[in-house]
Amino acid sequence: MPAEAPRGGVRRAAAVWRLARGPRPALHGERALLGSAGAIAAFLACLLAVDRVASYGEQLALGALTWLVLAAALLRLRPERVAQVLGVVAFATVAEFTGSILWGVYRYRLHNLPLFIPPAHGLVFIAGLALSRALRRHERALVAAAAATATCWALLGLTVLPRTDLAGAVGVPLLLAFLVGSRNRGLYASVFFLVACLEFYGTGIGTWRWAAELPGLGIPDGNPPSGVASGYVWFDVMALATAPPLLRLARTGARRASRAPARPLPGSAPA
């Protein structure tokens, strides 16, 4: 028996060592994901700050830069994720043009749709993905915090904030439905917090401003409205739903094109 003690002690020490080293790769991955989300958020914050004083030509340059940043970020994603990001960009662009240019619910500083806005939506989605993956072990707390924050924001907008925010409060139940009933609730909660920060920052420095009332309806709206994140989440929902069939369609078309026989060039037929 005494001879077994050293070996037992070695085994116990090895088990403790493996336990101590086990979580490190996961923690390293979480930190990398948090760093990616933070880097995107910092880029977008700097982008909005520069746009605040940019001319139209300089704003076009900011747009080109943002498209390049999005393209670089897409190179690191799987084709499925690339399709989802491009779907977010497409749906968001339609919504931005409708809400800003056509309806006038909000206006950007130069009363246009800045070129950097569509790719910025894609970057927000990528940052939300990274943040939700980094906080996957804490998803329940993340979702609960997002739901509580959105609810409190809506209640404050209806009671004590300087501008009554009825329109925003109407959008909050839709956001809560996504947070409660979707398997992507962690992603939606992450996007909510990113959007809330960007909305307060962007409206605070004057990059855009929400109308006091919904044009043509007279419903009072906040600046920013509490339900604005529900719109962003809706882009994500639509992109996640439409990306798989579109990707399958693209792959089917590519396979058919590769199998199609080559057509002879004009005049190259044998005599």
VENRA-V416338 format. One record per residue. N is the residue number from 1. PSI is psi in whole degrees, -180 to 180 (999 if undefined). Layout:
# VENRA-V416338
n: (N & N)
psi: (PSI & PSI)
This chain:
# VENRA-V416338
n: (1 & 2 & 3 & 4 & 5 & 6 & 7 & 8 & 9 & 10 & 11 & 12 & 13 & 14 & 15 & 16 & 17 & 18 & 19 & 20 & 21 & 22 & 23 & 24 & 25 & 26 & 27 & 28 & 29 & 30 & 31 & 32 & 33 & 34 & 35 & 36 & 37 & 38 & 39 & 40 & 41 & 42 & 43 & 44 & 45 & 46 & 47 & 48 & 49 & 50 & 51 & 52 & 53 & 54 & 55 & 56 & 57 & 58 & 59 & 60 & 61 & 62 & 63 & 64 & 65 & 66 & 67 & 68 & 69 & 70 & 71 & 72 & 73 & 74 & 75 & 76 & 77 & 78 & 79 & 80 & 81 & 82 & 83 & 84 & 85 & 86 & 87 & 88 & 89 & 90 & 91 & 92 & 93 & 94 & 95 & 96 & 97 & 98 & 99 & 100 & 101 & 102 & 103 & 104 & 105 & 106 & 107 & 108 & 109 & 110 & 111 & 112 & 113 & 114 & 115 & 116 & 117 & 118 & 119 & 120 & 121 & 122 & 123 & 124 & 125 & 126 & 127 & 128 & 129 & 130 & 131 & 132 & 133 & 134 & 135 & 136 & 137 & 138 & 139 & 140 & 141 & 142 & 143 & 144 & 145 & 146 & 147 & 148 & 149 & 150 & 151 & 152 & 153 & 154 & 155 & 156 & 157 & 158 & 159 & 160 & 161 & 162 & 163 & 164 & 165 & 166 & 167 & 168 & 169 & 170 & 171 & 172 & 173 & 174 & 175 & 176 & 177 & 178 & 179 & 180 & 181 & 182 & 183 & 184 & 185 & 186 & 187 & 188 & 189 & 190 & 191 & 192 & 193 & 194 & 195 & 196 & 197 & 198 & 199 & 200 & 201 & 202 & 203 & 204 & 205 & 206 & 207 & 208 & 209 & 210 & 211 & 212 & 213 & 214 & 215 & 216 & 217 & 218 & 219 & 220 & 221 & 222 & 223 & 224 & 225 & 226 & 227 & 228 & 229 & 230 & 231 & 232 & 233 & 234 & 235 & 236 & 237 & 238 & 239 & 240 & 241 & 242 & 243 & 244 & 245 & 246 & 247 & 248 & 249 & 250 & 251 & 252 & 253 & 254 & 255 & 256 & 257 & 258 & 259 & 260 & 261 & 262 & 263 & 264 & 265 & 266 & 267 & 268 & 269 & 270 & 271)
psi: (-44 & -32 & -22 & -20 & -47 & -43 & -38 & -39 & -37 & -43 & -42 & -41 & -40 & -40 & -43 & -39 & -43 & -39 & -39 & -34 & -19 & -51 & -11 & -44 & -41 & -44 & -38 & -42 & -39 & -42 & -38 & -42 & -43 & -39 & -39 & -46 & -42 & -38 & -42 & -44 & -41 & -40 & -45 & -37 & -43 & -38 & -47 & -37 & -42 & -40 & -26 & -29 & 10 & 147 & 176 & -44 & -42 & -33 & -36 & -40 & -39 & -37 & -45 & -42 & -43 & -38 & -39 & -40 & -43 & -43 & -41 & -39 & -35 & -26 & -22 & 2 & 156 & 157 & -37 & -43 & -38 & -44 & -40 & -44 & -45 & -33 & -42 & -45 & -42 & -50 & -40 & -38 & -44 & -45 & -40 & -46 & -40 & -50 & -36 & -55 & -48 & -48 & -33 & 28 & -31 & 160 & 139 & 166 & -41 & 13 & 37 & -175 & 101 & 144 & -24 & -9 & -49 & -50 & -27 & -35 & -41 & -38 & -37 & -42 & -44 & -42 & -39 & -40 & -48 & -44 & -42 & -36 & -38 & -32 & 23 & -38 & -18 & 28 & -42 & -45 & -38 & -46 & -43 & -40 & -40 & -44 & -43 & -41 & -45 & -41 & -45 & -40 & -44 & -44 & -40 & -37 & -24 & -11 & -60 & -16 & 154 & -35 & 127 & 134 & 63 & -42 & -42 & -40 & -30 & -32 & -19 & -43 & -35 & -43 & -43 & -36 & -41 & -40 & -32 & -41 & 0 & 147 & -14 & 27 & -34 & -41 & -45 & -37 & -40 & -44 & -37 & -49 & -39 & -44 & -42 & -45 & -45 & -37 & -47 & -38 & -48 & -43 & -31 & -37 & -2 & 19 & -35 & 166 & 136 & 143 & 149 & -27 & 151 & 120 & 131 & -14 & -25 & 15 & 124 & 143 & 149 & 173 & 81 & 162 & 149 & -27 & 13 & -33 & -24 & -32 & -44 & -44 & -36 & -39 & -44 & -43 & -47 & -41 & -43 & -32 & -36 & -20 & -46 & -49 & -36 & -39 & -41 & -39 & -42 & -41 & -39 & -43 & -39 & -40 & -41 & -39 & -37 & -27 & -16 & 136 & 145 & 135 & 137 & 146 & 151 & 133 & 2 & 5 & 145 & 149 & 999)
